[in-house]
Amino acid sequence: MKIHIRQFLYDQMHPESDLPGTDINIEDCPRFSGKFSVFDSAIATYYLPSDTLGQTGFYRERIRAIHAQGKKKSTVPRHDCVLVATDTTSSGFSSMQVARVRLLLSITHLDTIIPCALVNWFVAEGNGPDPVTGMWIVRPQYTANNRHSYSIIHLDSILRGIHLLPVHKKHAITKTDSYSRSLDVYRRFYVNKYIDYHAFETII
């Protein structure tokens, strides 16, 4: 965790750097000796003028990162997916990336509290949406040693929550399949732009 925090702090201290903190030698990243707190959820607020049901045009949703709890792990874990702004020079879906929130936390560094999230990333397949469904397809991003690609991001870079639909192959869904494990079991997902007005207008 501390390696991810140091890489994140590098990004915060060098916003104009051509290289992200994940590509910087860890010895060149700031030291971290502060504290961090973990939370179960965060609120995302965004403008939704096309939804005529609201009076102000603003929409709020809760993003969750909940782990299994108790000795018998009776609580179903929930790690929501989000859209993250990653490229200010592009527009539409090309300016964003899908991520799954593994941990919501606040870091205290040099007497400053920074709200952030530990995420693992998804990458888009192709240069445009699937021609049949009109939805982009993404898959989990892995490192060179075949592990999920993780990093810490500032909470302000999260645009909103997003719904992923598994891309099913030509085999039956068994009774043992569970909705709570679909993001871990499947390898390709549709980014559901039909979930609401804002997603439909944003994911283009």
JOMO-V300962 format. One record per run of one state. SS is the DSSP state (a for helix, b for strand, c for the rest). FROM is the first residue (numbers start at 1). LEN is the number of residues. Records with the same first field share a line. If there is no record, write none. Layout:
SS=FROM-LEN ; FROM-LEN
This chain:
c=1-1 ; 14-7 ; 24-2 ; 29-6 ; 40-1 ; 48-10 ; 67-11 ; 80-1 ; 86-6 ; 110-2 ; 125-12 ; 141-1 ; 143-5 ; 149-1 ; 163-1 ; 167-12 ; 186-3 ; 192-5 ; 203-2
a=2-12 ; 21-3 ; 26-3 ; 92-4 ; 155-3 ; 179-7 ; 197-6
b=35-5 ; 41-7 ; 58-9 ; 78-2 ; 81-5 ; 96-14 ; 112-13 ; 137-4 ; 142-1 ; 148-1 ; 150-5 ; 158-5 ; 164-3 ; 189-3
